[in-house]
Each structure stands twice: as C-alpha cells, then as structure tokens.
Amino acid sequence: AQKVTQAQTEISVVEKEDVTLDCVYETRDTTYYLFWYKQPPSGELVFLIRRNSFDEQNEISGRYSWNFQKSTSSFNFTITASQVVDSAVYFCALSENEGQNFVFGPGTRLSVLP
Amino acid sequence: NAGVTQTPKFRVLKTGQSMTLLCAQDMNHEYMYWYRQDPGMGLRLIHYSVGEGTTAKGEVPDGYNVSRLKKQNFLLGLESAAPSQTSVYFCASSYLWESSYEQYFGPGTRLTVT
C-alpha cells in the first residue's frame, strides 16, 4: 500500500537558517507523482511543487529546493535562508493510479523565529 | 475564476443531525476529492470522483456519502453526525497535466459535532 512518512513533527529554526524537511514514500507503482503543499496559519493549502517518478532532477525555485532520490524513496524539501513567512505546516503527498490514489503525509510544522 | 469554493465555511451540528457540504469548481476539472484534516494526521481521503455521475471510496469513507450530479459540483453528506466527525473538510479538484493530477484545494469547512 502507498504511504508517506514525514518523520519530523515540528521544527524550529531562527530566521536565515537553512532547514530541510524530510519525506519518505512507499509505492508499488512505477509511475507516480510527488507533491509538496504548504499550509500557512490561515489554513489554505498552497501547491509548491510536483515531480513525476521518471524525473530525478533536483529543482530549485528561489529559496526553495527539492531533492528527489528514488534509491531511498525520498523527496526532501530545503528552504534556504528561512524567513518568518515560511512558518507553516508542510505536507508531502503521493499520487498513483492516474490520480485516483492520493496520500498525504502527516505534515511537518515549521516555525521560523525572528 | 473563483477556483474551488466550499459552502459553508463553518458549521456546528448536534449528534445525529444531518448536513451537506457543497464543493464547486469552475475550472472544468474531471476529478474531485473530499478530505478531512485532523491534528497530526495530515489529510485523509474520504471519497473521490473521476467524472460526472461517478464516485468512489477513499481511505475513510464510513459515515459519509457523496454525489456528483454535475461536473462542477461535488457534495459530501453526513446522514447522522457523530463527534468523531469533528474536523476540517477540504475539497479539491484536479486535471490531467502531462499525466499528473495536480490538485487545487478549496478554503476548507470547519465542522464541529457536539
């Protein structure tokens, strides 16, 4: 069965520190998609990134970067030079079976202190 | 475009009462989903629909029913509410993009069952 694990329940950092959020997934499919979503204190879910199982290239978007490693079934998310506005709960998610199975991890609550 | 909207935003029910949550999307998406979010558990899929007139069970379907009579609407019903159904409910819709199914989320409905 598919599963997403985010072992870090809560992380606190001081502004300008770098922080990495871990995501480990399990799936039997060879075709699947991985996502990261951000949920700020206001409660909405904000899409950050999508990655398919055939593309292991790392991606960088501003202060955000993602490291996808199929060998370890991990899709980790790094925020460089964190800011207070990065404080949120971050969810990793896995989609397989052409979008009919969507599983979210339990989330990591990130607090960035000024 | 309004995106994904949910009605109502808040609701308090007494045990045994019934209600229907409405999700509407104006993006012509084929897939729609209902999730519940509980502290420390991320989002769990209740039911989903891959097209008008079709529905399927997710991870936690018990106590809920759904209907998709129109492509743009996905209704979630609670026939006899229980305190265990106190949660935040999110609706999402998705489309096929390069074989991915990126989800767009509504703002959520906070339901309390007393």
Interface residues (C-beta under 8 A of the other chain):
Chain A: V4 Q6 T9 T31 Y33 F35 Y37 G43 E44 L45 F47 R50 N52 F91 A93 S95 E98 G99 Q100 F102 V103 F104 G105 P106 G107
Chain B: Y31 Y33 Y35 G40 M41 G42 L43 R44 L45 Y48 V50 A56 E59 V88 F90 A92 S94 L96 E98 S99 S100 Y101 E102 Q103 Y104 F105 P107 G108
